[in-house]
Amino acid sequence: MGMFGQSRRQVFKPSPYDTRRRSKGLPRWFILLLLGILIGGGGVLILQASYGPKRLTMMESQQLTDQLASVTLERQQLQSNLTALESELKTTQNLANKSVDELKTEIAALKGRVEPLRQELDMFLGAITSNVTFDPVGISGASFTQAPGKAKLDYRVLIVQEDDQQPVYDGRIEVTFEGRYPNGKSGAIKALVEPFSVGHYQQLSGALEFPNQFQASRATLRIYQAQGERALSYRTFKVENPS
């Protein structure tokens, strides 16, 4: 190319990656970044002020702190009460368990004492029902006592059924006494009529007084149905006259 020829000037094209170029002011990208941060922070503050939770004042904050302290104290008190109740419940439960154990021991001891009594009762029931005619009830035994010269007579009568599986029987017993009056004349008096209801066994007892100083020597017992007229069974017993 000649000396007088037209020369071409190179046009300077700045490159963002060219580190050789020194700027006199802040880079544009840094200014944009700062503006974005400021605008974003302001927007966050505006949103919090408009839609966020209300910020507490110093007095409200103090009140909230006091309430929290009060709730904490109350919770501690409740926990203390709960601990005391648990301890009391445990003590009560231990006492209850001890009482139950003592009751079990007492029951076991009572069973040990009752069993011999039950055996004796079975023997007694077997004895009172032996040699008794049941139709459906019978007279197992009786005793009559009248002191000489006294009008009062004491009696005991034991009426039985064959076993304890029988239904309750309703009837009546009539007793006729034979004896003498003070003038030596003999006589008979039907002085006792008593209703009864018997399951397995029933004892009738009491006292009566004879008229005219009658002294009984023998008693004849007859059993009837409650409204019956026919005697179902009868037995005769001697009247004791203890001096």
Backbone as CSV, one residue per row, in Angstrom:
resi,resn,N_x,N_y,N_z,CA_x,CA_y,CA_z,C_x,C_y,C_z
1,MET,0.867,-1.180,0.000,0.000,0.000,0.000,0.903,1.228,0.000
2,GLY,0.597,2.239,-0.824,1.489,3.383,-0.983,1.413,4.356,0.141
3,MET,2.360,5.232,0.119,2.455,6.233,1.186,1.309,7.196,1.099
4,PHE,0.890,7.496,-0.181,-0.205,8.445,-0.311,-1.555,7.754,-0.425
5,GLY,-1.495,6.548,-0.297,-2.785,5.827,-0.333,-3.649,6.106,0.881
6,GLN,-4.903,5.793,0.720,-5.879,6.019,1.850,-5.656,4.995,2.942
7,SER,-5.426,5.470,4.117,-5.211,4.555,5.267,-6.513,4.350,6.040
8,ARG,-6.669,3.180,6.565,-7.869,2.843,7.375,-7.530,2.897,8.853
9,ARG,-8.380,3.639,9.595,-8.186,3.727,11.076,-8.961,2.598,11.756
10,GLN,-8.299,2.048,12.698,-8.960,0.970,13.462,-9.939,1.569,14.479
11,VAL,-11.163,1.106,14.390,-12.206,1.596,15.327,-12.102,0.811,16.635
12,PHE,-12.070,1.563,17.781,-11.946,0.915,19.105,-13.312,0.358,19.556
13,LYS,-13.314,-0.887,19.812,-14.533,-1.555,20.289,-14.277,-2.091,21.688
14,PRO,-14.869,-1.405,22.621,-14.611,-1.872,24.008,-15.203,-3.256,24.245
15,SER,-14.520,-3.982,25.002,-14.998,-5.344,25.345,-15.215,-5.419,26.855
16,PRO,-16.337,-6.060,27.240,-16.569,-6.175,28.701,-15.542,-7.021,29.394
17,TYR,-14.812,-7.779,28.639,-13.813,-8.661,29.242,-12.402,-8.086,29.149
18,ASP,-12.330,-6.904,28.634,-11.013,-6.273,28.492,-10.646,-5.596,29.791
19,THR,-9.696,-6.168,30.465,-9.277,-5.664,31.766,-8.267,-4.534,31.665
20,ARG,-7.874,-4.253,30.486,-6.852,-3.204,30.338,-7.484,-1.839,30.383
21,ARG,-8.843,-1.794,30.173,-9.512,-0.492,30.148,-9.860,-0.083,31.564
22,ARG,-9.490,1.061,31.924,-9.710,1.572,33.273,-10.819,2.588,33.225
23,SER,-11.936,2.321,33.985,-13.060,3.263,34.028,-12.839,4.258,35.136
24,LYS,-13.283,5.458,34.847,-13.133,6.487,35.861,-14.251,6.417,36.900
25,GLY,-15.491,5.878,36.595,-16.605,5.810,37.557,-16.942,4.357,37.916
26,LEU,-18.051,4.203,38.681,-18.493,2.862,39.071,-19.065,2.160,37.854
27,PRO,-18.898,0.863,37.795,-19.448,0.128,36.662,-20.967,0.186,36.695
28,ARG,-21.494,0.148,35.506,-22.955,0.222,35.410,-23.623,-1.002,36.067
29,TRP,-23.043,-2.150,35.934,-23.658,-3.346,36.504,-23.708,-3.295,38.024
30,PHE,-22.679,-2.637,38.608,-22.662,-2.523,40.067,-23.742,-1.561,40.553
31,ILE,-23.945,-0.492,39.784,-24.998,0.467,40.143,-26.367,-0.193,40.042
32,LEU,-26.558,-0.981,38.981,-27.837,-1.694,38.819,-28.062,-2.693,39.971
33,LEU,-26.991,-3.360,40.393,-27.103,-4.310,41.499,-27.514,-3.608,42.786
34,LEU,-26.882,-2.450,43.052,-27.243,-1.712,44.260,-28.682,-1.233,44.216
35,LEU,-29.113,-0.746,43.036,-30.500,-0.301,42.907,-31.468,-1.474,43.111
36,GLY,-31.115,-2.642,42.591,-31.985,-3.819,42.793,-32.101,-4.211,44.252
37,ILE,-30.951,-4.141,44.946,-30.967,-4.486,46.385,-31.813,-3.502,47.166
38,LEU,-31.644,-2.209,46.846,-32.415,-1.201,47.569,-33.901,-1.333,47.285
39,ILE,-34.241,-1.535,45.999,-35.661,-1.662,45.649,-36.254,-2.924,46.288
40,GLY,-35.505,-4.047,46.237,-36.003,-5.286,46.847,-36.190,-5.168,48.342
41,GLY,-35.202,-4.568,49.035,-35.319,-4.381,50.485,-36.485,-3.497,50.837
42,GLY,-36.654,-2.406,50.032,-37.801,-1.535,50.296,-39.116,-2.249,50.085
43,GLY,-39.156,-3.085,49.038,-40.396,-3.839,48.806,-40.711,-4.800,49.946
44,VAL,-39.659,-5.446,50.460,-39.863,-6.364,51.596,-40.387,-5.609,52.811
45,LEU,-39.810,-4.434,53.056,-40.279,-3.645,54.205,-41.713,-3.200,54.016
46,ILE,-42.064,-2.799,52.763,-43.448,-2.375,52.499,-44.410,-3.536,52.699
47,LEU,-44.032,-4.721,52.177,-44.891,-5.901,52.345,-45.052,-6.274,53.813
48,GLN,-43.976,-6.232,54.568,-44.062,-6.556,56.000,-44.950,-5.564,56.723
49,ALA,-44.829,-4.280,56.363,-45.644,-3.263,57.034,-47.106,-3.397,56.666
50,SER,-47.380,-3.803,55.408,-48.761,-3.856,54.929,-49.445,-5.175,55.276
51,TYR,-48.734,-6.294,55.102,-49.372,-7.611,55.228,-48.729,-8.492,56.307
52,GLY,-47.637,-8.126,56.811,-46.968,-8.952,57.805,-47.568,-8.768,59.187
53,PRO,-47.126,-9.577,60.176,-47.622,-9.456,61.551,-47.255,-8.110,62.153
54,LYS,-48.151,-7.653,63.014,-47.955,-6.360,63.649,-46.785,-6.429,64.617
55,ARG,-45.937,-5.480,64.536,-44.792,-5.421,65.450,-45.238,-4.881,66.798
56,LEU,-44.728,-5.529,67.841,-45.134,-5.164,69.188,-44.386,-3.933,69.659
57,THR,-45.124,-3.161,70.483,-44.484,-2.030,71.131,-43.691,-2.527,72.327
58,MET,-42.934,-1.637,72.920,-42.135,-2.006,74.089,-43.029,-2.470,75.235
59,MET,-44.165,-1.764,75.444,-45.073,-2.132,76.535,-45.728,-3.487,76.259
60,GLU,-46.156,-3.681,75.004,-46.773,-4.964,74.663,-45.781,-6.101,74.790
61,SER,-44.554,-5.846,74.401,-43.520,-6.867,74.533,-43.275,-7.216,75.997
62,GLN,-43.286,-6.195,76.873,-43.092,-6.442,78.301,-44.255,-7.241,78.876
63,GLN,-45.497,-6.876,78.447,-46.675,-7.618,78.903,-46.611,-9.070,78.463
64,LEU,-46.209,-9.295,77.229,-46.086,-10.663,76.736,-45.041,-11.445,77.511
65,THR,-43.946,-10.768,77.823,-42.894,-11.420,78.616,-43.401,-11.787,80.006
66,ASP,-44.168,-10.859,80.627,-44.732,-11.137,81.956,-45.721,-12.300,81.898
67,GLN,-46.557,-12.316,80.861,-47.520,-13.406,80.718,-46.807,-14.744,80.539
68,LEU,-45.756,-14.754,79.740,-44.985,-15.980,79.542,-44.371,-16.462,80.849
69,ALA,-43.856,-15.503,81.632,-43.284,-15.873,82.930,-44.358,-16.433,83.851
70,SER,-45.576,-15.818,83.821,-46.668,-16.300,84.658,-47.102,-17.705,84.246
71,VAL,-47.195,-17.932,82.926,-47.573,-19.255,82.436,-46.519,-20.295,82.821
72,THR,-45.268,-19.909,82.701,-44.187,-20.830,83.083,-44.266,-21.198,84.558
73,LEU,-44.523,-20.183,85.417,-44.647,-20.430,86.853,-45.852,-21.329,87.152
74,GLU,-46.962,-21.060,86.458,-48.158,-21.882,86.664,-47.917,-23.322,86.216
75,ARG,-47.199,-23.481,85.107,-46.893,-24.827,84.630,-46.016,-25.571,85.633
76,GLN,-45.052,-24.853,86.217,-44.204,-25.478,87.231,-45.022,-25.890,88.456
77,GLN,-45.992,-25.013,88.846,-46.845,-25.340,89.985,-47.703,-26.570,89.695
78,LEU,-48.271,-26.608,88.470,-49.074,-27.767,88.080,-48.228,-29.038,88.058
79,GLN,-47.002,-28.923,87.579,-46.120,-30.085,87.563,-45.819,-30.553,88.982
80,SER,-45.630,-29.588,89.899,-45.379,-29.934,91.298,-46.600,-30.626,91.911
81,ASN,-47.814,-30.082,91.607,-49.032,-30.707,92.112,-49.213,-32.108,91.550
82,LEU,-48.892,-32.260,90.253,-49.010,-33.574,89.629,-48.062,-34.570,90.272
83,THR,-46.859,-34.129,90.569,-45.891,-35.018,91.225,-46.387,-35.433,92.610
84,ALA,-46.980,-34.462,93.344,-47.511,-34.776,94.676,-48.672,-35.748,94.580
85,LEU,-49.565,-35.540,93.592,-50.698,-36.453,93.415,-50.225,-37.849,93.040
86,GLU,-49.223,-37.928,92.173,-48.694,-39.237,91.797,-48.110,-39.950,93.008
87,SER,-47.407,-39.199,93.847,-46.842,-39.798,95.057,-47.941,-40.272,96.004
88,GLU,-48.992,-39.434,96.159,-50.108,-39.816,97.029,-50.840,-41.034,96.480
89,LEU,-51.030,-41.051,95.157,-51.695,-42.199,94.541,-50.890,-43.478,94.736
90,LYS,-49.581,-43.361,94.595,-48.725,-44.528,94.782,-48.809,-45.032,96.217
91,THR,-48.806,-44.086,97.173,-48.921,-44.478,98.581,-50.255,-45.154,98.857
92,THR,-51.346,-44.560,98.305,-52.674,-45.148,98.486,-52.753,-46.530,97.869
93,GLN,-52.156,-46.680,96.690,-52.179,-47.979,96.025,-51.412,-49.020,96.834
94,ASN,-50.289,-48.611,97.411,-49.523,-49.543,98.242,-50.336,-49.968,99.464
95,LEU,-51.039,-48.984,100.083,-51.874,-49.324,101.234,-53.012,-50.252,100.830
96,ALA,-53.611,-49.968,99.647,-54.698,-50.829,99.174,-54.204,-52.242,98.912
97,ASN,-53.040,-52.344,98.288,-52.477,-53.682,98.037,-52.197,-54.409,99.344
98,LYS,-51.705,-53.652,100.335,-51.445,-54.263,101.640,-52.745,-54.732,102.290
99,SER,-53.802,-53.889,102.181,-55.095,-54.274,102.754,-55.650,-55.504,102.053
100,VAL,-55.504,-55.558,100.724,-55.990,-56.724,99.975,-55.256,-57.979,100.413
101,ASP,-53.949,-57.864,100.575,-53.166,-59.028,101.014,-53.610,-59.470,102.409
102,GLU,-53.850,-58.489,103.305,-54.300,-58.841,104.647,-55.671,-59.511,104.608
103,LEU,-56.578,-58.987,103.744,-57.905,-59.593,103.616,-57.800,-61.011,103.074
104,LYS,-56.922,-61.221,102.107,-56.741,-62.566,101.570,-56.262,-63.520,102.656
105,THR,-55.354,-63.024,103.484,-54.855,-63.860,104.578,-55.970,-64.197,105.569
106,GLU,-56.795,-63.167,105.901,-57.900,-63.396,106.826,-58.933,-64.361,106.236
107,ILE,-59.212,-64.200,104.938,-60.184,-65.096,104.293,-59.677,-66.523,104.303
108,ALA,-58.381,-66.682,104.018,-57.813,-68.030,104.050,-57.919,-68.633,105.449
109,ALA,-57.664,-67.782,106.479,-57.781,-68.285,107.856,-59.219,-68.642,108.187
110,LEU,-60.181,-67.802,107.740,-61.595,-68.089,108.002,-62.039,-69.365,107.298
111,LYS,-61.551,-69.562,106.072,-61.900,-70.800,105.373,-61.394,-72.008,106.139
112,GLY,-60.188,-71.865,106.693,-59.653,-72.959,107.484,-60.481,-73.243,108.731
113,ARG,-61.107,-72.199,109.295,-61.942,-72.385,110.489,-63.351,-72.837,110.129
114,VAL,-63.833,-72.402,108.941,-65.205,-72.739,108.553,-65.331,-74.194,108.126
115,GLU,-64.295,-74.710,107.479,-64.393,-76.073,106.950,-64.703,-77.105,108.039
116,PRO,-64.012,-77.073,109.198,-64.401,-78.025,110.258,-65.837,-77.812,110.736
117,LEU,-66.266,-76.536,110.809,-67.643,-76.270,111.221,-68.640,-76.828,110.204
118,ARG,-68.284,-76.735,108.923,-69.165,-77.274,107.896,-69.272,-78.800,108.022
119,GLN,-68.156,-79.418,108.322,-68.189,-80.868,108.501,-69.053,-81.246,109.707
120,GLU,-68.919,-80.451,110.786,-69.749,-80.717,111.964,-71.228,-80.499,111.653
121,LEU,-71.516,-79.463,110.844,-72.907,-79.204,110.474,-73.472,-80.346,109.647
122,ASP,-72.660,-80.860,108.720,-73.121,-81.992,107.919,-73.420,-83.195,108.813
123,MET,-72.555,-83.422,109.814,-72.797,-84.519,110.744,-74.079,-84.268,111.542
124,PHE,-74.273,-83.001,111.947,-75.482,-82.666,112.720,-76.737,-82.890,111.889
125,LEU,-76.705,-82.434,110.617,-77.876,-82.607,109.757,-78.141,-84.082,109.494
126,GLY,-77.054,-84.839,109.345,-77.251,-86.280,109.168,-77.863,-86.925,110.401
127,ALA,-77.480,-86.444,111.586,-78.006,-87.026,112.825,-79.478,-86.673,113.029
128,ILE,-79.848,-85.416,112.736,-81.225,-85.013,113.020,-82.216,-85.585,112.017
129,THR,-81.718,-86.026,110.868,-82.638,-86.595,109.875,-82.654,-88.113,109.893
130,SER,-81.814,-88.711,110.725,-81.811,-90.172,110.792,-83.011,-90.660,111.613
131,ASN,-83.562,-91.791,111.182,-84.698,-92.433,111.867,-85.914,-91.505,111.972
132,VAL,-86.084,-90.628,110.954,-87.234,-89.736,110.926,-88.106,-90.106,109.740
133,THR,-89.400,-90.187,109.961,-90.342,-90.455,108.876,-90.765,-89.124,108.250
134,PHE,-90.541,-89.021,106.945,-90.843,-87.780,106.229,-92.118,-87.962,105.415
135,ASP,-93.070,-87.033,105.638,-94.328,-87.133,104.885,-94.957,-85.751,104.672
136,PRO,-94.345,-84.806,104.043,-92.942,-84.791,103.598,-91.990,-84.257,104.658
137,VAL,-92.510,-83.795,105.802,-91.669,-83.308,106.893,-91.826,-84.245,108.077
138,GLY,-90.872,-84.148,108.995,-90.924,-85.000,110.167,-90.446,-84.274,111.398
139,ILE,-90.669,-84.914,112.550,-90.251,-84.351,113.836,-88.977,-85.056,114.254
140,SER,-87.874,-84.300,114.267,-86.592,-84.901,114.615,-86.436,-85.060,116.118
141,GLY,-86.930,-84.112,116.890,-86.785,-84.191,118.338,-87.559,-83.069,118.998
142,ALA,-87.731,-83.180,120.319,-88.445,-82.155,121.079,-88.100,-82.319,122.546
143,SER,-88.211,-81.222,123.273,-88.010,-81.264,124.719,-89.060,-80.374,125.377
144,PHE,-89.624,-80.861,126.518,-90.647,-80.126,127.274,-90.247,-80.178,128.733
145,THR,-90.244,-78.993,129.378,-89.809,-78.905,130.772,-90.818,-78.074,131.554
146,GLN,-91.306,-78.678,132.686,-92.232,-77.970,133.584,-91.857,-78.304,135.020
147,ALA,-91.492,-77.289,135.775,-91.122,-77.517,137.166,-92.354,-77.900,137.970
148,PRO,-92.220,-78.765,138.964,-93.366,-79.169,139.792,-94.029,-77.966,140.456
149,GLY,-95.343,-77.934,140.415,-96.105,-76.865,141.033,-96.103,-75.563,140.245
150,LYS,-95.498,-75.528,139.089,-95.453,-74.330,138.264,-96.371,-74.492,137.051
151,ALA,-96.990,-73.389,136.642,-97.888,-73.450,135.487,-97.124,-73.298,134.167
152,LYS,-95.920,-72.749,134.227,-95.151,-72.476,133.006,-94.470,-73.735,132.496
153,LEU,-94.521,-73.913,131.157,-93.845,-75.026,130.504,-93.022,-74.473,129.336
154,ASP,-91.741,-74.851,129.290,-90.838,-74.459,128.188,-90.737,-75.599,127.189
155,TYR,-90.675,-75.236,125.901,-90.617,-76.281,124.877,-89.655,-75.907,123.766
156,ARG,-89.139,-76.962,123.118,-88.329,-76.842,121.909,-88.702,-78.004,120.994
157,VAL,-88.953,-77.691,119.733,-89.328,-78.707,118.754,-88.488,-78.483,117.499
158,LEU,-87.905,-79.569,116.943,-87.097,-79.484,115.730,-87.816,-80.229,114.606
159,ILE,-88.214,-79.479,113.564,-88.911,-80.034,112.414,-87.936,-80.049,111.237
160,VAL,-87.908,-81.161,110.469,-86.926,-81.294,109.396,-87.597,-81.812,108.127
161,GLN,-86.929,-81.489,106.984,-87.198,-82.160,105.720,-86.000,-83.052,105.388
162,GLU,-86.181,-83.901,104.400,-85.162,-84.921,104.145,-83.833,-84.317,103.705
163,ASP,-83.852,-83.265,102.867,-82.608,-82.617,102.435,-82.910,-81.162,102.107
164,ASP,-81.826,-80.409,101.826,-81.974,-78.970,101.578,-82.390,-78.646,100.152
165,GLN,-82.653,-79.677,99.328,-83.115,-79.433,97.967,-84.640,-79.362,97.875
166,GLN,-85.320,-79.654,98.970,-86.776,-79.611,98.967,-87.277,-78.169,99.050
167,PRO,-88.439,-77.888,98.437,-89.010,-76.538,98.562,-89.490,-76.280,99.984
168,VAL,-89.635,-75.019,100.323,-90.105,-74.647,101.662,-91.520,-75.195,101.862
169,TYR,-91.706,-75.814,103.033,-93.007,-76.425,103.342,-93.692,-75.601,104.427
170,ASP,-94.956,-75.233,104.187,-95.753,-74.491,105.159,-96.730,-75.442,105.836
171,GLY,-96.720,-75.433,107.151,-97.622,-76.321,107.901,-97.904,-75.746,109.276
172,ARG,-98.458,-76.587,110.123,-98.691,-76.184,111.511,-98.490,-77.408,112.397
173,ILE,-98.143,-77.140,113.634,-97.939,-78.209,114.599,-98.917,-78.013,115.759
174,GLU,-99.527,-79.113,116.205,-100.433,-79.092,117.354,-99.904,-80.065,118.403
175,VAL,-99.919,-79.618,119.668,-99.385,-80.437,120.757,-100.476,-80.618,121.810
176,THR,-100.719,-81.864,122.143,-101.680,-82.203,123.204,-100.912,-82.743,124.398
177,PHE,-101.174,-82.162,125.582,-100.475,-82.560,126.800,-101.402,-83.401,127.672
178,GLU,-100.846,-84.460,128.212,-101.569,-85.310,129.168,-100.907,-85.145,130.527
179,GLY,-101.728,-85.173,131.613,-101.177,-85.021,132.953,-102.269,-85.053,134.015
180,ARG,-101.990,-84.427,135.168,-102.928,-84.437,136.288,-103.058,-83.036,136.876
181,TYR,-104.201,-82.851,137.536,-104.473,-81.637,138.289,-104.066,-81.856,139.735
182,PRO,-103.968,-80.804,140.547,-103.569,-80.973,141.947,-104.474,-81.916,142.732
183,ASN,-105.759,-82.074,142.348,-106.661,-82.973,143.068,-106.494,-84.417,142.655
184,GLY,-105.505,-84.698,141.760,-105.248,-86.073,141.337,-106.014,-86.504,140.107
185,LYS,-106.891,-85.660,139.596,-107.668,-86.022,138.423,-106.801,-85.861,137.172
186,SER,-106.822,-86.888,136.289,-106.049,-86.837,135.049,-106.811,-86.045,133.993
187,GLY,-106.096,-85.570,132.989,-106.733,-84.784,131.935,-105.793,-84.593,130.756
188,ALA,-106.319,-84.009,129.718,-105.537,-83.705,128.510,-105.914,-82.310,128.016
189,ILE,-104.895,-81.564,127.605,-105.109,-80.186,127.139,-104.349,-79.977,125.826
190,LYS,-105.063,-79.511,124.799,-104.374,-79.105,123.549,-104.026,-77.626,123.699
191,ALA,-102.796,-77.404,124.138,-102.415,-76.056,124.554,-101.487,-75.350,123.577
192,LEU,-101.089,-76.034,122.507,-100.122,-75.403,121.601,-100.503,-75.685,120.151
193,VAL,-100.762,-74.626,119.414,-100.986,-74.705,117.965,-100.112,-73.612,117.346
194,GLU,-99.128,-74.016,116.515,-98.174,-73.032,115.978,-97.896,-73.314,114.508
195,PRO,-98.054,-72.309,113.624,-97.700,-72.482,112.208,-96.185,-72.421,112.025
196,PHE,-95.695,-72.992,110.923,-94.260,-72.973,110.647,-94.026,-73.026,109.140
197,SER,-92.828,-72.612,108.745,-92.325,-72.743,107.375,-90.924,-73.325,107.491
198,VAL,-90.700,-74.489,106.883,-89.436,-75.180,107.058,-88.786,-75.426,105.700
199,GLY,-87.471,-75.126,105.634,-86.674,-75.495,104.471,-86.073,-76.857,104.711
200,HIS,-84.813,-76.861,105.211,-84.212,-78.141,105.586,-84.555,-78.494,107.028
201,TYR,-84.454,-77.507,107.912,-84.854,-77.747,109.298,-85.315,-76.441,109.916
202,GLN,-86.140,-76.545,110.932,-86.683,-75.371,111.604,-86.928,-75.708,113.066
203,GLN,-86.434,-74.847,113.965,-86.656,-75.049,115.397,-87.760,-74.123,115.890
204,LEU,-88.700,-74.691,116.624,-89.758,-73.920,117.270,-89.506,-73.956,118.769
205,SER,-89.573,-72.802,119.408,-89.327,-72.757,120.848,-90.180,-71.668,121.462
206,GLY,-90.422,-71.820,122.755,-91.225,-70.834,123.457,-91.660,-71.351,124.812
207,ALA,-92.686,-70.727,125.361,-93.205,-71.122,126.683,-94.708,-70.899,126.695
208,LEU,-95.391,-71.691,127.523,-96.842,-71.537,127.690,-97.186,-71.824,129.150
209,GLU,-98.380,-71.444,129.534,-98.827,-71.665,130.920,-100.142,-72.437,130.910
210,PHE,-100.213,-73.438,131.798,-101.419,-74.261,131.922,-102.383,-73.646,132.937
211,PRO,-103.664,-73.866,132.744,-104.647,-73.378,133.737,-104.789,-74.371,134.894
212,ASN,-105.248,-73.886,136.012,-105.627,-74.733,137.164,-104.477,-75.599,137.653
213,GLN,-103.242,-75.095,137.546,-102.059,-75.797,138.060,-101.925,-77.207,137.458
214,PHE,-102.288,-77.316,136.176,-102.161,-78.602,135.472,-100.685,-78.960,135.345
215,GLN,-100.353,-80.236,135.697,-98.978,-80.717,135.630,-98.886,-81.741,134.508
216,ALA,-98.158,-81.384,133.411,-98.075,-82.266,132.241,-97.032,-83.340,132.465
217,SER,-97.298,-84.510,131.892,-96.351,-85.624,131.981,-95.957,-86.151,130.598
218,ARG,-96.806,-85.911,129.594,-96.506,-86.407,128.250,-97.072,-85.430,127.221
219,ALA,-96.350,-85.334,126.076,-96.770,-84.429,124.997,-96.805,-85.199,123.684
220,THR,-97.931,-85.074,122.968,-98.078,-85.709,121.659,-98.115,-84.612,120.589
221,LEU,-97.178,-84.701,119.640,-97.046,-83.679,118.595,-97.612,-84.235,117.290
222,ARG,-98.389,-83.432,116.619,-98.934,-83.800,115.313,-98.647,-82.667,114.322
223,ILE,-98.280,-83.059,113.098,-97.988,-82.090,112.029,-99.092,-82.170,110.989
224,TYR,-99.564,-80.985,110.567,-100.611,-80.875,109.556,-100.118,-79.938,108.444
225,GLN,-100.761,-80.084,107.288,-100.595,-79.035,106.289,-101.167,-77.734,106.834
226,ALA,-100.770,-76.602,106.201,-101.174,-75.297,106.730,-102.689,-75.204,106.889
227,GLN,-103.458,-75.708,105.920,-104.918,-75.659,105.991,-105.530,-77.061,106.031
228,GLY,-104.708,-78.065,106.341,-105.194,-79.450,106.327,-105.779,-79.877,107.662
229,GLU,-106.519,-80.976,107.624,-107.133,-81.542,108.830,-106.577,-82.917,109.149
230,ARG,-105.836,-83.530,108.215,-105.286,-84.868,108.440,-103.846,-84.742,108.899
231,ALA,-103.547,-85.434,110.017,-102.196,-85.400,110.552,-101.242,-86.155,109.629
232,LEU,-100.121,-85.511,109.278,-99.134,-86.142,108.401,-98.172,-87.019,109.198
233,SER,-97.840,-86.612,110.394,-96.953,-87.408,111.258,-97.163,-86.971,112.692
234,TYR,-96.778,-87.855,113.619,-96.884,-87.497,115.031,-95.831,-88.260,115.813
235,ARG,-95.462,-87.686,116.975,-94.533,-88.339,117.904,-94.920,-87.929,119.323
236,THR,-94.550,-88.785,120.275,-94.867,-88.545,121.679,-93.576,-88.408,122.479
237,PHE,-93.535,-87.397,123.371,-92.351,-87.140,124.178,-92.762,-86.982,125.642
238,LYS,-91.833,-87.334,126.495,-92.063,-87.178,127.934,-91.768,-85.739,128.356
239,VAL,-92.578,-85.224,129.283,-92.366,-83.895,129.844,-91.470,-84.045,131.061
240,GLU,-90.343,-83.324,131.056,-89.412,-83.374,132.173,-89.921,-82.476,133.290
241,ASN,-89.803,-82.991,134.546,-90.223,-82.236,135.724,-89.053,-82.123,136.696
242,PRO,-88.099,-81.219,136.400,-86.948,-81.085,137.301,-87.365,-80.505,138.631
243,SER,-86.786,-81.025,139.684,-87.141,-80.559,141.028,-86.370,-79.303,141.380
